[in-house]
Amino acid sequence: MKFSVGWLYPDLMNIYGDRGNILTLLKRAEWRGYEARLIELGRGTTKGMDEVDIFFFGGGQDREQALVYEDLLEHKLPPLERAVAAGARVLAVCGGYQLLGHYYQTAEGERFPGIGLIDVRTRAGNRRFIGDVIVDADLTDIEPTTLVGFENHSGRTFLGPKASPLGRVRAGFGNNGEDHTEGCLQGGVLGTYLHGSLLPKNPHLADHLIRAALRRRGITDLATLDDSTEIAAHEKILARSRR
Amino acid sequence: MRRAAAVWAGKATGALSRISRIGGGTTLPGDVARAIDPDVLRKLSRDLAQGAIVITGTNGKTTTARLISWLLEGAGYSVVSNRAGANLIFGATAAALERAGANGRLQADWGVFEIDEASLERAVDEIQPRATIVLNLFRDQLDRYGELETIAKRIESALTRLPAESRAVLNADDPRVAEIGMNLKSNPLWFGLDDISVAARELPHAADARTCPRCGASLLFDAVYVGHDGVYRCPNGDFVRPAPELAATNIELNGFDSLAMDVSGVRIELPLGGLYNAYNALAAFATGTALGLDGAFIANRFRSFRAAFGRQERLEAKGRRLNLVLSKNPAGFNETLRTAIDLAGGHFFLIGLNDRRADGTDVSWIWDVDFEHLRGRARVVVPAGNRAEDLAVRLKYAEVDAMPPESNPGRALDAVIEATPEGDTAHVLCTYTAMLDLRAELVRRGWAKSYWET
């Protein structure tokens, strides 16, 4: 059984240690006996996009984000839409999350367009949200139901009617610091501000994504793994916030 | 008058802080004195008979500053410098205060200050250095510093405001540092490595400056030395590594023990290991020659150099050797891992990760470190520090067989000592405050001196 992770712009959109998400997806598939492989999707290439089960799109610096935007529109968007329609999943973090939305509006009111794959809009805030985040997730198939991570963003993201939140923040700021929501879910795309990396400390979310992506291949259940190491790191963040 | 009051208040604070054992008085006196006279560092810097040198960059500041001080002291000058990584403006002020006399005047020939990238603009403005060294720019503590671009722009603005006679000494191998240098009006003094035999084949995952600043194309690397530092060019010819005036060739690396290289016809031997220390030594050599020191004198002086606190310290513990190396960001960590495993043949490791302010409160960066390098090579790895659990997860996904996480420094130390055979070396790689915690434990057990005595 093949399992493919497609990493969008691994050389440019990789600033916050988000590689942990890639490693977690690959290893958790490998440990279950799947033939896991990574497809790197740099600028100018679309090779292998049709085979991808889960796309990952991380954050970059402004300079890099400007470079990938054009390539995203020109090369990646049509095959990405096709793949998602066919049941592939997308995990987008921070800058990647913002770029999949309609636009990013600067403090001066200038709008940088996103690719509009998800119904979210982001505008610049005057203060950076930095720190640990705990989310009570709106997903029904994960145990525990909490997600933990670290946020570091000045963008304020607001969801439109087609997107629903990934969950509600118990600690931290989340999407915008106003409506207590964090992240978004829309048609196979999961957008979030959580670094940490996100998936290593939330193995239940990693499995949720793998399960959802493999459903189209007839897989409905995943073999159980020993997650005690991962859950200990998860619990550490929960315990700190209770102090 | 105000300056004298500031100096006295600062000095008194320093003495109190040392007596009361609150951290060796390395920065608090600076806070106090600056509150009384905000211009105290500017005034003290003007007292320096020869002038000041400022060192910045992500990795290597402390070692390079110590190398330069060592050279100047060897040439008969008195030097004031901020020690022990106290590299914010308060640390530099505290260092100057400590050496100020009863009249509130600073009595020293040279000031050698390592300055945190984020404090550079203000520090350079107040200190007015004769030379500013920029070692490298890697991703580091994004929660505190912001992104690399922000830091790079601040450094450029600091250098742009310097008077024409002040020299910028820059690493030509770092694309982001080179870009800064090319935008300056005066000519920088470029240094770089020229020895393909010590180069890696490809960029590590955590490389940052990968694209041409002019056309955005991915840079081509003919050699990769440390992080994204190497020999690079834009495929469209829009940007190319500046030719280094001071280039290191024939580099020889001998574990953590020593390195040797040729620079300007002089063979340099240094009792410090790791390719990153070749850069530090080269930067110090470049600065020394720019200040008129003789190459042969520098080479001779380097031979008797000693490393700074936790930068590369060796201790004895129950018949085992402990090799302490500060490792605090992906580029630095990858290099210490590479040195410990490939060059020093290390098998036993304690890795300490803390998430206090000085370490960076976001530990995401451990996923950018190539811990996979330990797989199949390390026999024992003890994950330590207050985020030992995160480290344990990272090691699990690198498929490195590790011991259970141990947040208590004493117990972590016991675990690694017990697992290391007598006569063998345990490599202790820690973030800043994790190293402080561990060292405090070593001092308590009588295995190390307190850091303000080193």
Boltz contact constraints between the chains, C-beta under 6 A:
constraints:
  - contact:
      token1: [A, 11]
      token2: [B, 210]
      max_distance: 6.0
  - contact:
      token1: [A, 16]
      token2: [B, 364]
      max_distance: 6.0
  - contact:
      token1: [A, 17]
      token2: [B, 364]
      max_distance: 6.0
  - contact:
      token1: [A, 17]
      token2: [B, 365]
      max_distance: 6.0
  - contact:
      token1: [A, 17]
      token2: [B, 367]
      max_distance: 6.0
  - contact:
      token1: [A, 17]
      token2: [B, 368]
      max_distance: 6.0
  - contact:
      token1: [A, 19]
      token2: [B, 367]
      max_distance: 6.0
  - contact:
      token1: [A, 20]
      token2: [B, 367]
      max_distance: 6.0
  - contact:
      token1: [A, 23]
      token2: [B, 397]
      max_distance: 6.0
  - contact:
      token1: [A, 27]
      token2: [B, 397]
      max_distance: 6.0
  - contact:
      token1: [A, 61]
      token2: [B, 147]
      max_distance: 6.0
  - contact:
      token1: [A, 61]
      token2: [B, 149]
      max_distance: 6.0
  - contact:
      token1: [A, 63]
      token2: [B, 149]
      max_distance: 6.0
  - contact:
      token1: [A, 67]
      token2: [B, 216]
      max_distance: 6.0
  - contact:
      token1: [A, 130]
      token2: [B, 143]
      max_distance: 6.0
  - contact:
      token1: [A, 150]
      token2: [B, 362]
      max_distance: 6.0
  - contact:
      token1: [A, 152]
      token2: [B, 143]
      max_distance: 6.0
  - contact:
      token1: [A, 195]
      token2: [B, 364]
      max_distance: 6.0
  - contact:
      token1: [A, 196]
      token2: [B, 364]
      max_distance: 6.0
  - contact:
      token1: [A, 197]
      token2: [B, 364]
      max_distance: 6.0
  - contact:
      token1: [A, 197]
      token2: [B, 367]
      max_distance: 6.0
  - contact:
      token1: [A, 200]
      token2: [B, 393]
      max_distance: 6.0
  - contact:
      token1: [A, 229]
      token2: [B, 392]
      max_distance: 6.0
  - contact:
      token1: [A, 229]
      token2: [B, 393]
      max_distance: 6.0
  - contact:
      token1: [A, 229]
      token2: [B, 396]
      max_distance: 6.0
  - contact:
      token1: [A, 230]
      token2: [B, 393]
      max_distance: 6.0
  - contact:
      token1: [A, 232]
      token2: [B, 389]
      max_distance: 6.0
  - contact:
      token1: [A, 233]
      token2: [B, 389]
      max_distance: 6.0
  - contact:
      token1: [A, 233]
      token2: [B, 390]
      max_distance: 6.0
  - contact:
      token1: [A, 233]
      token2: [B, 393]
      max_distance: 6.0
  - contact:
      token1: [A, 236]
      token2: [B, 389]
      max_distance: 6.0
